[in-house]
Amino acid sequence: MKKSFSELINDKVPLLVDFSAEWCAPCRMMPPILKQVKQFFGDKIKIITIDVDKNPIVAGQYQIQAVTTLILFKEGRVLWRQAGVVPAHQLIELLKYYLQQ
């Protein structure tokens, strides 16, 4: 059974959301980066991508004004947020810091 977005962000397992769009060139750089991040953290984190054009309500809720935007949620709270492509090594270091909180 698929979980709703609100169920995912309220989970104890941190959720990294990549807000992107099909027409966005920088967004196409994110899948291999997110794959490296997932390989590093394994089950300690969940990662999803949300297309802002197909999910305008969620994008509006979080005031997504630029794609790609990454937001890290844990138990319903936003722990970190950044617009733009983040290299894998930098993203891993950032997430390590926030996941220790």
TAZIWO-V48043 format. One record per residue. N is the residue number from 1. SS is DSSP state (@ for helix, = for strand, . for the rest). Layout:
# TAZIWO-V48043
((N SS) (N SS))
This chain:
# TAZIWO-V48043
((1 .) (2 .) (3 .) (4 .) (5 @) (6 @) (7 @) (8 @) (9 @) (10 .) (11 .) (12 .) (13 .) (14 =) (15 =) (16 =) (17 =) (18 =) (19 =) (20 =) (21 .) (22 .) (23 .) (24 .) (25 .) (26 @) (27 @) (28 @) (29 @) (30 @) (31 @) (32 @) (33 @) (34 @) (35 @) (36 @) (37 @) (38 @) (39 @) (40 @) (41 @) (42 @) (43 @) (44 @) (45 =) (46 =) (47 =) (48 =) (49 =) (50 =) (51 =) (52 .) (53 .) (54 .) (55 .) (56 @) (57 @) (58 @) (59 @) (60 @) (61 @) (62 .) (63 .) (64 .) (65 .) (66 .) (67 .) (68 .) (69 =) (70 =) (71 =) (72 =) (73 =) (74 =) (75 .) (76 .) (77 =) (78 =) (79 =) (80 =) (81 =) (82 =) (83 =) (84 .) (85 .) (86 .) (87 .) (88 @) (89 @) (90 @) (91 @) (92 @) (93 @) (94 @) (95 @) (96 @) (97 @) (98 @) (99 @) (100 @) (101 .))
